[in-house]
Amino acid sequence: MKRRTLIRRSLYVVGLTLVWLMLWDTFSVANAASGVLVACLVLLVFPTKEREERTAPHATVIRPFAVLRLVLYVAGQLVVSNALVAREIVARRSRIRTGIVACRLQTSTPGLITLIANLLEISPGTMTVEVRAEPPTIYVHMLMLRELLEARASVAHLERLVLDAFGTDADRLDAGPHEAAS
């Protein structure tokens, strides 16, 4: 085993042990020993990727300005959807029109699809019901479904923001120009 790999795995064990100790809230030799044991078991069950795998075509790419755009968009959507759901709660007449919308995705990268599904989950009024890999499709339950095309365009816009923030160049090229995704 290379020295660099040994150091990295040791750091993982130390980090996981610290998390374990924080979860127990008290320090004792038994807690520390069980933390090291659990950390070693976690690393055996979920081995870390080697350097060659981390530089694979689907390696994580982070574009800071695109991440900022994504965060601002999601924050804005959270404010709007919270306001709409709160209005529905206090309104005398309900304007709720629910539905499940199937949205084809441009990306087939599992990590990006998972991120899109989770971002849809955190917003009140939307919930990911199912995700299919072939063809890449996400089924979203919407509490206030006004227009089918508008709902699909909203998911496509979110996908484009995620691709711009975290997608590889190949992912972004496969998705096509911005106008095609929204």
Secondary structure as the mmCIF struct_conf table of DSSP 4:
data_model
#
loop_
_struct_conf.conf_type_id
_struct_conf.id
_struct_conf.beg_label_comp_id
_struct_conf.beg_label_asym_id
_struct_conf.beg_label_seq_id
_struct_conf.end_label_comp_id
_struct_conf.end_label_asym_id
_struct_conf.end_label_seq_id
HELX_RH_AL_P HELX_RH_AL_P1 ARG A 3 TRP A 24
BEND BEND1 THR A 26 THR A 26
HELX_RH_AL_P HELX_RH_AL_P2 VAL A 29 VAL A 45
BEND BEND2 PHE A 46 PHE A 46
HELX_LH_PP_P HELX_LH_PP_P1 PRO A 47 GLU A 50
HELX_RH_AL_P HELX_RH_AL_P3 ARG A 51 ARG A 54
TURN_TY1_P TURN_TY1_P1 THR A 55 THR A 55
BEND BEND3 ALA A 56 ALA A 56
TURN_TY1_P TURN_TY1_P2 PRO A 57 HIS A 58
HELX_RH_AL_P HELX_RH_AL_P4 PRO A 64 VAL A 90
BEND BEND4 ARG A 92 ARG A 93
STRN STRN1 ARG A 97 ARG A 97
STRN STRN2 GLY A 99 ARG A 104
BEND BEND5 GLN A 106 GLN A 106
HELX_RH_AL_P HELX_RH_AL_P5 PRO A 110 ILE A 122
BEND BEND6 SER A 123 SER A 123
TURN_TY1_P TURN_TY1_P3 PRO A 124 GLY A 125
STRN STRN3 THR A 126 ARG A 132
TURN_TY1_P TURN_TY1_P4 ALA A 133 PRO A 136
STRN STRN4 THR A 137 MET A 142
BEND BEND7 LEU A 143 LEU A 143
STRN STRN5 MET A 144 MET A 144
HELX_RH_AL_P HELX_RH_AL_P6 LEU A 148 PHE A 166
HELX_RH_AL_P HELX_RH_AL_P7 ASP A 169 ALA A 175
HELX_RH_AL_P HELX_RH_AL_P8 HIS A 178 ALA A 181
#
